[in-house]
Amino acid sequence: MQSVAPRGRPCDKLSRHRRQRSRHRRQRRPCDKLSRHRTLVRVRTLSLRVNGDDVEVAAPDHWTLLEVLRYRLGLTGSKQGCDKGDCGACTVLVDGKPWLACITLAANAEKRAITTIEGLMPAHLRAGGTGPDPVQAAFDKCGALQCGFCQPGMMLSARALLDKNPCPTRPEIRDALAGNLCRCTGYTQIFEAVELAIAESLGVAPAPRSWEAQRMKPEEAQARAREAAARLRAEREKRGA
């Protein structure tokens, strides 16, 4: 039969250390850590005109236009991507021009007309149109985008281009959309969507889209593309005269 050694008392030194640590926890204020890092944030009231409506919203001084649109006004169509003005997902129209909302202080957009993707169709309806904006309809018909993250900024950049130049060339379209990045597509269908919107607005038969051309005989597809290009060229010359 083995003898079992009696349990000894815990080490006095260790017990004393635990008691001291427990007493320190009780004495320490739970908010000390937070109070050391707490800073005062100055908030201001912003008077903005968003999608045709005048709104007043309170937000910190340092907030960007994108933060105010998304987290104060709930307009989440403008996407938060790179946060440094590289991807173009945050693009909105300010006085009809594309602005990068993620690097624009909200205060700098006061007394200006702001249009987000949510306001594109209502603006088209107010102008006497029906249904979605022609750019939105063309992007849908062409299957121009896949995941949709870059879609709002891409459409707004295209709308700004067509408002300024109703009949741009392919290089001009590429240049206007250069600040909007898309990781899903090869951009071909995006350019075709803008060209479709142009052709429909001018009443010109559009060139066959890439997947349509694949179902045609090469000679037929090339002939239709040349015909559409000639009509658009004539339209540009007429407008430039």
Secondary structure as GFF3:
##gff-version 3
##sequence-region A 1 241
A	DSSP	alpha_helix	12	27	.	.	.	ID=ss1
A	DSSP	alpha_helix	32	37	.	.	.	ID=ss2
A	DSSP	beta_strand	43	50	.	.	.	ID=ss3
A	DSSP	beta_strand	53	60	.	.	.	ID=ss4
A	DSSP	alpha_helix	65	71	.	.	.	ID=ss5
A	DSSP	beta_strand	91	94	.	.	.	ID=ss6
A	DSSP	beta_strand	97	100	.	.	.	ID=ss7
A	DSSP	three_ten_helix	101	103	.	.	.	ID=ss8
A	DSSP	three_ten_helix	106	109	.	.	.	ID=ss9
A	DSSP	beta_strand	113	115	.	.	.	ID=ss10
A	DSSP	three_ten_helix	117	119	.	.	.	ID=ss11
A	DSSP	alpha_helix	120	126	.	.	.	ID=ss12
A	DSSP	alpha_helix	134	142	.	.	.	ID=ss13
A	DSSP	alpha_helix	151	164	.	.	.	ID=ss14
A	DSSP	alpha_helix	170	176	.	.	.	ID=ss15
A	DSSP	alpha_helix	188	202	.	.	.	ID=ss16
A	DSSP	alpha_helix	210	214	.	.	.	ID=ss17
A	DSSP	alpha_helix	218	240	.	.	.	ID=ss18
###
